Amino acid sequence: MPTSRQERIAFALMLLTAPAVVYTLTLLRPTFDDWTYTTYPNTDPDFWKYLLPYGDYWRPFDGAFGYVVAMGDRWFPTLNHLCVYLGHALATLWVWLIARRLDFHPAARLTAATIHYVSPAILGTLLSIDSLNQTYASCWGLAALWVYLSGKRHAIPSWLLLCATATLCKENGAMWLFISPWVGWLFNKVSGRQACRHLAWAMGLLIVYGTLRLALPNSYEKEENAYFNISLAGRLSNVAKYVLLSYTSFDFVSVFHRPSRNVPYLLLTFTLSAPYFALNLLNAYRRRCDRRLWGLLAASLVAVAPHLLTLFSTMHAYAGLAPLALLAGWLMPKEGNIRRTALGALILYVVSAIAVGARHWEKAYQSGMDGYQMALETIRQTHKPTHRVHCICVDHGEHKYSSFCVIPYDSYGWGNAVVWQTGGKWPQELHATITTPDNNPQQMAQEKLREGYDHVWIVDGKNIQVIER
């Protein structure tokens, strides 16, 4: 099936702008989970424990990446950003290839790929450093769907292998075992009987995966996990965040981070994207009796189900994006004035999505720079290399928004930013405490010095105070 002129132009624009996108991504510095997750440079000699089940997770590719990125002095976080972007670009290509395999017309294929590439649902993943797992769980899952839809003799074993790879990237990758037969049935690529037989194979693979995971050693001391301690109100909040992040395009920073509120920017981004969503709703209403409409919506819900039932953050919106991108493509009118109107509305949506992405990038950049500047200030005040340090972080109840608007001591990594800036030379031992101003941080610092620490770093907002023994 040949590509249309519009598709060739769109892909040329993606390729031409890719270097600029990659460059802006590499300017983002680590914050929060980036300092402690397994994709941070790892020099622990106990290599295998990060490839085996580790606490509540089994993500061997992330564990291996931590050792790879430790091979170069400054590979982190640049290599992380490059690999995340590459995974996103490949996932977008898979969406387009799947749309072709589902016999979408050219404008529909273009729409599906464009939505997947620029939707604000990508931001929590694309702008993060520890998001390799989310990117490649979707990337390999989409590759599995594409193979499954081929109908060739080798399709089923290849599909199962790719789904297993997606699952080892991140647990929600297993959802592609269910999504693939479902989409195949929706678009008449397999019969209902075939789909049920393939689902039986999928359940068998999940049983093998679960058995292996329980049988293999787990060397991590489990603590109370926020992912599994979610109230009913929390789950309802998960659903609301999923809907907002997946189905809309406006400046979420202004909604979720009160100190950064910018009402004109919020209204501008909402106004630009509103015509596209209004047309989508109209087209969806016209096709309300078609099972493919409800089926693709259900596929997105299945993809994000593990997160909706546990903890849903901006990164997790990426998991359900691909089925929604395919749905957006399927809803695109095939011909006539209505198609031209829809393509015009899509262009306005893209402008809105880019504006939303720019604001989120700005906030992520500032959060990373906060931690970087705080680390440099700590090094300036610390008159000698130090072995044992205790970092006291003063919590003023600041508001945060995911990995974009980060509390300063989280950007600082509770002192880990200093370890990174010194190339791991000092301190060799770092402990941290989060406290409130009422607990007298100065008195706590003296107590820590009496316990034998060489230095205490007090982090109060963006201010650093170094106290020596």
C-alpha positions as CSV (number, residue, x, y, z in Angstrom):
1,M,0.0,0.0,0.0
2,P,1.7,3.2,-1.1
3,T,2.0,6.2,1.2
4,S,0.2,9.5,0.4
5,R,1.8,12.8,-0.2
6,Q,0.6,14.1,3.2
7,E,2.1,11.0,5.0
8,R,5.5,11.5,3.3
9,I,5.4,15.2,4.3
10,A,4.5,14.4,7.9
11,F,7.2,11.7,8.3
12,A,9.8,14.1,6.7
13,L,8.8,16.7,9.3
14,M,9.3,14.2,12.1
15,L,12.7,13.2,10.8
16,L,13.8,16.8,10.2
17,T,12.7,17.9,13.7
18,A,14.0,14.8,15.5
19,P,17.6,16.3,16.2
20,A,16.0,19.4,17.7
21,V,13.7,17.3,19.9
22,V,16.5,15.0,21.0
23,Y,18.7,18.1,21.8
24,T,16.0,19.6,24.0
25,L,15.5,16.3,25.8
26,T,19.1,16.0,26.6
27,L,19.0,19.3,28.4
28,L,16.7,17.8,31.1
29,R,18.5,16.8,34.3
30,P,17.6,14.1,36.8
31,T,14.9,14.6,39.5
32,F,13.1,12.5,42.0
33,D,12.9,8.8,41.0
34,D,15.7,9.3,38.5
35,W,18.2,9.3,41.4
36,T,17.1,5.9,42.8
37,Y,15.6,3.8,40.0
38,T,17.6,1.0,38.4
39,T,18.2,3.0,35.2
40,Y,20.6,5.2,37.2
41,P,24.3,4.3,36.7
42,N,24.8,1.1,38.8
43,T,28.2,0.0,40.0
44,D,26.9,-2.7,42.5
45,P,29.0,-5.8,41.9
46,D,25.9,-8.0,42.6
47,F,24.8,-7.9,39.0
48,W,22.2,-10.6,39.0
49,K,19.9,-9.3,41.6
50,Y,18.8,-6.5,39.3
51,L,18.0,-8.9,36.5
52,L,15.9,-11.1,38.7
53,P,12.7,-10.1,40.4
54,Y,13.5,-7.1,42.5
55,G,10.8,-6.2,45.1
56,D,7.5,-5.9,43.4
57,Y,9.0,-5.7,39.9
58,W,10.8,-7.9,37.4
59,R,12.3,-5.6,34.8
60,P,15.6,-7.1,33.8
61,F,16.1,-4.6,30.9
62,D,16.1,-1.7,33.2
63,G,18.5,-3.4,35.5
64,A,20.9,-4.2,32.6
65,F,20.6,-0.6,31.4
66,G,21.8,0.7,34.8
67,Y,25.1,-1.1,34.2
68,V,25.4,0.0,30.6
69,V,24.9,3.7,31.5
70,A,27.5,3.3,34.3
71,M,30.2,2.5,31.7
72,G,30.5,6.2,30.6
73,D,31.2,9.1,32.9
74,R,28.6,11.3,31.3
75,W,26.3,8.8,29.6
76,F,23.6,9.5,32.2
77,P,21.1,11.0,31.6
78,T,21.8,11.6,27.9
79,L,21.7,7.9,26.9
80,N,18.4,7.5,28.8
81,H,16.8,10.3,26.9
82,L,18.1,9.0,23.5
83,C,16.7,5.5,24.2
84,V,13.4,6.8,25.4
85,Y,13.0,9.0,22.3
86,L,14.0,6.1,20.0
87,G,11.4,3.8,21.7
88,H,8.7,6.5,21.2
89,A,9.6,7.0,17.6
90,L,9.6,3.3,16.9
91,A,6.2,3.0,18.7
92,T,4.8,5.7,16.4
93,L,6.1,3.8,13.4
94,W,4.3,0.6,14.7
95,V,1.1,2.6,15.1
96,W,1.3,3.7,11.4
97,L,2.1,0.1,10.3
98,I,-0.7,-1.3,12.3
99,A,-3.1,1.3,10.8
100,R,-1.9,0.1,7.3
101,R,-2.5,-3.5,8.3
102,L,-6.0,-2.6,9.5
103,D,-6.7,-1.1,6.0
104,F,-7.0,2.5,7.2
105,H,-7.1,5.1,4.4
106,P,-4.1,7.5,4.1
107,A,-5.6,10.4,6.2
108,A,-6.6,7.9,8.9
109,R,-3.0,6.4,9.0
110,L,-1.6,9.9,9.2
111,T,-3.9,10.9,12.0
112,A,-3.1,7.8,14.1
113,A,0.6,8.3,13.8
114,T,0.4,12.1,14.5
115,I,-1.8,11.7,17.6
116,H,0.6,9.1,18.9
117,Y,3.7,11.2,18.3
118,V,2.5,14.5,19.8
119,S,-0.4,13.8,22.2
120,P,0.2,15.3,25.7
121,A,-0.3,11.8,27.0
122,I,3.4,11.1,26.0
123,L,4.8,13.9,28.1
124,G,5.2,12.0,31.4
125,T,7.1,9.3,29.5
126,L,9.1,11.3,26.9
127,L,10.3,13.9,29.3
128,S,11.3,11.5,32.0
129,I,14.6,9.7,32.5
130,D,13.4,6.5,34.2
131,S,10.7,5.8,31.7
132,L,12.5,3.2,29.5
133,N,10.1,0.5,30.8
134,Q,6.9,2.4,29.8
135,T,8.2,3.3,26.4
136,Y,9.4,-0.2,25.4
137,A,6.5,-2.1,27.0
138,S,4.3,-0.2,24.5
139,C,6.8,-0.4,21.7
140,W,7.2,-4.2,21.9
141,G,3.5,-4.6,22.6
142,L,2.7,-2.7,19.3
143,A,5.2,-4.8,17.5
144,A,3.4,-7.9,18.8
145,L,0.1,-6.6,17.6
146,W,1.5,-5.9,14.1
147,V,2.9,-9.4,13.9
148,Y,-0.3,-10.9,15.2
149,L,-2.4,-9.2,12.5
150,S,-0.2,-10.6,9.7
151,G,-2.0,-13.9,9.9
152,K,1.2,-15.8,8.9
153,R,2.2,-19.2,10.2
154,H,4.9,-17.8,12.5
155,A,2.7,-15.0,13.8
156,I,1.4,-16.7,17.0
157,P,4.8,-17.8,18.5
158,S,6.4,-14.4,17.4
159,W,3.4,-12.6,19.0
160,L,3.9,-14.5,22.3
161,L,7.6,-13.8,22.3
162,L,7.2,-10.1,21.7
163,C,4.5,-9.9,24.4
164,A,6.8,-11.7,26.8
165,T,9.5,-9.1,26.0
166,A,7.0,-6.3,26.6
167,T,6.1,-7.8,29.9
168,L,9.7,-8.0,31.0
169,C,10.0,-4.3,30.2
170,K,7.1,-3.5,32.4
171,E,4.3,-5.5,33.8
172,N,1.5,-3.7,31.9
173,G,3.1,-5.1,28.7
174,A,1.3,-8.3,29.4
175,M,-2.0,-6.5,28.5
176,W,-1.0,-6.8,24.8
177,L,-1.7,-10.6,25.2
178,F,-5.3,-9.6,25.5
179,I,-5.4,-6.5,23.2
180,S,-4.0,-8.3,20.1
181,P,-6.7,-11.0,19.7
182,W,-9.3,-8.4,20.7
183,V,-8.2,-5.9,17.9
184,G,-7.8,-8.8,15.5
185,W,-11.4,-9.8,16.1
186,L,-12.7,-6.2,16.0
187,F,-11.3,-5.8,12.5
188,N,-12.2,-9.3,11.2
189,K,-8.6,-10.4,11.0
190,V,-9.4,-13.5,13.1
191,S,-12.6,-15.3,13.9
192,G,-14.1,-15.3,17.4
193,R,-13.0,-18.9,17.8
194,Q,-9.4,-18.2,16.8
195,A,-9.3,-15.2,19.2
196,C,-10.5,-17.4,22.1
197,R,-7.9,-20.0,21.2
198,H,-5.2,-17.4,21.2
199,L,-6.4,-16.0,24.5
200,A,-5.9,-19.5,25.9
201,W,-2.3,-19.4,24.7
202,A,-2.0,-15.9,26.4
203,M,-3.2,-17.2,29.7
204,G,-0.7,-20.1,29.4
205,L,2.1,-17.6,28.9
206,L,1.0,-15.6,31.9
207,I,1.0,-18.7,34.1
208,V,4.6,-19.5,33.0
209,Y,5.6,-15.9,33.7
210,G,4.0,-15.9,37.1
211,T,5.5,-19.3,38.0
212,L,9.0,-18.1,37.0
213,R,8.6,-14.9,38.9
214,L,7.6,-16.6,42.1
215,A,10.3,-19.3,41.7
216,L,13.2,-16.9,41.1
217,P,15.0,-15.4,44.1
218,N,14.0,-11.9,45.2
219,S,16.8,-10.0,47.0
220,Y,15.0,-6.8,47.7
221,E,13.5,-6.1,51.1
222,K,10.0,-5.1,50.4
223,E,8.5,-2.1,52.0
224,E,4.9,-0.7,52.0
225,N,4.2,0.1,48.3
226,A,2.1,3.1,47.5
227,Y,1.1,1.4,44.3
228,F,-1.0,-1.2,46.2
229,N,-2.3,1.0,49.0
230,I,-5.0,2.9,47.0
231,S,-8.4,3.8,48.3
232,L,-11.6,3.9,46.3
233,A,-11.3,7.7,46.1
234,G,-7.8,7.2,44.7
235,R,-9.0,4.8,42.0
236,L,-11.7,7.3,41.0
237,S,-9.0,10.0,40.8
238,N,-6.9,7.6,38.6
239,V,-9.9,7.4,36.2
240,A,-10.2,11.2,36.1
241,K,-6.5,11.6,35.4
242,Y,-6.6,9.0,32.7
243,V,-9.5,10.8,30.9
244,L,-7.9,14.2,31.2
245,L,-4.5,13.2,30.1
246,S,-5.6,10.8,27.3
247,Y,-8.6,12.6,25.7
248,T,-7.8,16.3,26.1
249,S,-5.1,18.8,25.2
250,F,-4.6,21.8,27.4
251,D,-2.0,23.2,29.8
252,F,-2.1,20.6,32.6
253,V,0.6,22.5,34.5
254,S,-2.0,25.3,35.1
255,V,-4.5,22.8,36.4
256,F,-2.4,20.5,38.6
257,H,0.2,22.9,39.9
258,R,-1.4,25.9,41.5
259,P,1.9,28.0,41.9
260,S,2.4,27.8,38.1
261,R,-1.2,28.7,37.1
262,N,-1.5,30.6,33.8
263,V,-5.1,31.0,32.8
264,P,-4.5,32.6,29.4
265,Y,-2.2,29.8,28.4
266,L,-4.7,27.3,29.6
267,L,-7.5,28.9,27.6
268,L,-5.3,29.2,24.5
269,T,-4.3,25.5,24.5
270,F,-7.9,24.4,25.2
271,T,-9.3,26.6,22.4
272,L,-6.9,25.3,19.8
273,S,-7.6,21.7,20.6
274,A,-11.4,22.0,21.1
275,P,-12.5,21.8,17.4
276,Y,-10.6,18.5,16.9
277,F,-12.3,16.9,19.9
278,A,-15.7,18.3,19.0
279,L,-15.4,16.7,15.5
280,N,-14.2,13.4,17.0
281,L,-17.2,13.3,19.3
282,L,-19.5,14.0,16.3
283,N,-17.9,11.3,14.2
284,A,-18.0,8.9,17.2
285,Y,-21.7,9.6,17.6
286,R,-22.3,8.8,14.0
287,R,-20.6,5.5,14.3
288,R,-21.9,4.7,17.8
289,C,-23.3,1.3,16.6
290,D,-20.0,0.1,15.2
291,R,-18.2,-2.4,17.6
292,R,-14.8,-1.0,16.6
293,L,-15.5,2.3,18.3
294,W,-16.3,0.7,21.7
295,G,-13.7,-2.0,21.1
296,L,-10.8,0.4,20.7
297,L,-11.9,2.4,23.7
298,A,-12.0,-0.9,25.7
299,A,-8.5,-1.8,24.4
300,S,-7.1,1.5,25.8
301,L,-8.8,0.7,29.2
302,V,-7.3,-2.8,29.2
303,A,-3.8,-1.3,28.4
304,V,-4.0,1.0,31.4
305,A,-5.9,-1.3,33.7
306,P,-2.9,-2.2,35.9
307,H,-2.4,1.5,36.6
308,L,-6.0,2.4,37.1
309,L,-6.2,-0.4,39.8
310,T,-3.0,0.8,41.5
311,L,-1.4,4.2,40.9
312,F,-1.9,6.3,37.8
313,S,0.6,9.1,37.1
314,T,1.3,11.1,33.9
315,M,3.8,8.5,32.8
316,H,1.1,5.8,32.8
317,A,-1.1,7.6,30.3
318,Y,1.3,6.4,27.6
319,A,0.2,2.8,28.1
320,G,-3.3,3.5,26.7
321,L,-2.3,6.0,24.0
322,A,-1.8,3.6,21.1
323,P,-5.4,2.2,20.9
324,L,-6.7,5.8,21.2
325,A,-4.4,6.9,18.4
326,L,-5.8,4.1,16.3
327,L,-9.3,5.1,17.2
328,A,-8.6,8.7,16.2
329,G,-7.4,7.5,12.9
330,W,-10.4,5.2,12.4
331,L,-12.7,8.2,13.1
332,M,-11.0,10.4,10.5
333,P,-13.4,10.9,7.5
334,K,-12.3,9.4,4.3
335,E,-13.1,12.1,1.8
336,G,-15.0,15.3,1.1
337,N,-15.1,18.7,2.8
338,I,-15.6,17.0,6.2
339,R,-12.2,15.4,5.9
340,R,-10.5,18.7,5.0
341,T,-12.2,20.3,8.0
342,A,-11.0,17.4,10.2
343,L,-7.4,17.7,8.9
344,G,-7.5,21.5,9.7
345,A,-8.8,20.8,13.2
346,L,-6.0,18.2,13.6
347,I,-3.4,20.8,12.7
348,L,-4.8,23.1,15.4
349,Y,-4.6,20.2,17.8
350,V,-1.0,19.6,16.9
351,V,-0.2,23.3,17.6
352,S,-2.0,22.9,21.0
353,A,-0.1,19.7,21.8
354,I,3.3,21.3,21.0
355,A,2.4,24.3,23.2
356,V,1.5,22.0,26.1
357,G,4.7,20.0,25.6
358,A,6.7,23.2,25.6
359,R,5.3,24.3,28.9
360,H,5.9,20.9,30.5
361,W,9.5,20.9,29.1
362,E,10.1,24.3,30.6
363,K,8.9,23.1,34.0
364,A,10.9,19.9,33.8
365,Y,14.0,21.8,32.8
366,Q,13.6,24.3,35.7
367,S,13.1,21.4,38.2
368,G,16.3,19.7,36.9
369,M,18.3,22.9,37.1
370,D,17.1,23.5,40.6
371,G,18.7,20.2,41.7
372,Y,21.8,20.9,39.7
373,Q,22.4,24.4,41.1
374,M,21.7,23.1,44.6
375,A,24.4,20.4,44.1
376,L,26.9,23.0,42.9
377,E,26.2,25.2,45.9
378,T,26.6,22.2,48.3
379,I,30.0,21.4,46.7
380,R,31.0,25.1,47.0
381,Q,30.2,25.2,50.7
382,T,31.7,21.8,51.5
383,H,35.4,22.7,52.1
384,K,36.7,19.1,51.8
385,P,35.7,15.8,50.5
386,T,33.6,14.0,53.0
387,H,32.9,10.3,53.8
388,R,29.6,10.3,55.8
389,V,26.8,12.9,55.2
390,H,23.3,13.3,56.5
391,C,20.9,15.4,54.4
392,I,18.1,17.0,56.3
393,C,15.3,18.1,53.9
394,V,12.8,20.6,55.3
395,D,9.3,20.0,54.0
396,H,7.1,23.1,53.8
397,G,4.2,21.2,52.2
398,E,5.0,22.5,48.7
399,H,2.8,21.5,45.8
400,K,4.2,19.4,43.1
401,Y,3.1,18.1,39.7
402,S,4.5,14.7,38.7
403,S,8.1,14.9,37.2
404,F,7.6,18.5,35.8
405,C,7.1,20.7,38.9
406,V,9.2,19.0,41.4
407,I,9.9,20.0,45.1
408,P,13.5,21.3,45.3
409,Y,14.7,18.6,47.7
410,D,13.3,15.9,45.3
411,S,15.2,17.6,42.4
412,Y,18.2,17.5,44.7
413,G,17.7,13.8,45.1
414,W,18.1,14.1,48.9
415,G,21.8,14.7,48.3
416,N,22.3,12.3,45.4
417,A,22.8,15.2,43.0
418,V,26.0,15.9,44.8
419,V,27.2,12.3,44.5
420,W,26.5,12.6,40.7
421,Q,28.4,15.9,40.4
422,T,31.4,14.5,42.1
423,G,31.5,11.4,39.9
424,G,30.6,9.2,42.9
425,K,33.8,10.2,44.7
426,W,32.1,11.7,47.8
427,P,30.3,11.3,50.0
428,Q,30.7,7.5,50.2
429,E,27.8,7.2,52.7
430,L,24.7,9.4,52.4
431,H,21.5,9.3,54.5
432,A,18.5,11.6,54.4
433,T,15.7,12.7,56.6
434,I,12.6,14.6,55.6
435,T,11.3,16.8,58.4
436,T,9.2,20.0,59.1
437,P,10.4,23.4,60.3
438,D,8.7,22.6,63.7
439,N,11.3,19.9,64.4
440,N,14.2,22.3,64.6
441,P,16.5,21.2,61.7
442,Q,19.5,23.0,63.3
443,Q,19.2,20.9,66.5
444,M,18.8,17.7,64.4
445,A,22.0,18.6,62.5
446,Q,23.9,18.8,65.7
447,E,22.6,15.4,66.8
448,K,23.7,13.9,63.5
449,L,27.2,15.3,63.9
450,R,27.4,13.8,67.4
451,E,26.4,10.4,65.8
452,G,29.6,10.6,63.7
453,Y,28.6,12.2,60.4
454,D,31.3,14.4,58.8
455,H,28.8,16.9,57.4
456,V,25.1,17.7,57.6
457,W,23.4,19.3,54.6
458,I,20.3,21.2,55.4
459,V,18.0,21.7,52.4
460,D,15.3,24.4,53.0
461,G,13.6,25.2,49.7
462,K,16.4,25.9,47.2
463,N,18.7,27.0,50.0
464,I,21.6,24.8,51.2
465,Q,23.4,25.1,54.5
466,V,26.5,22.9,55.1
467,I,27.4,22.2,58.7
468,E,30.8,20.6,59.4
469,R,31.8,18.5,62.4
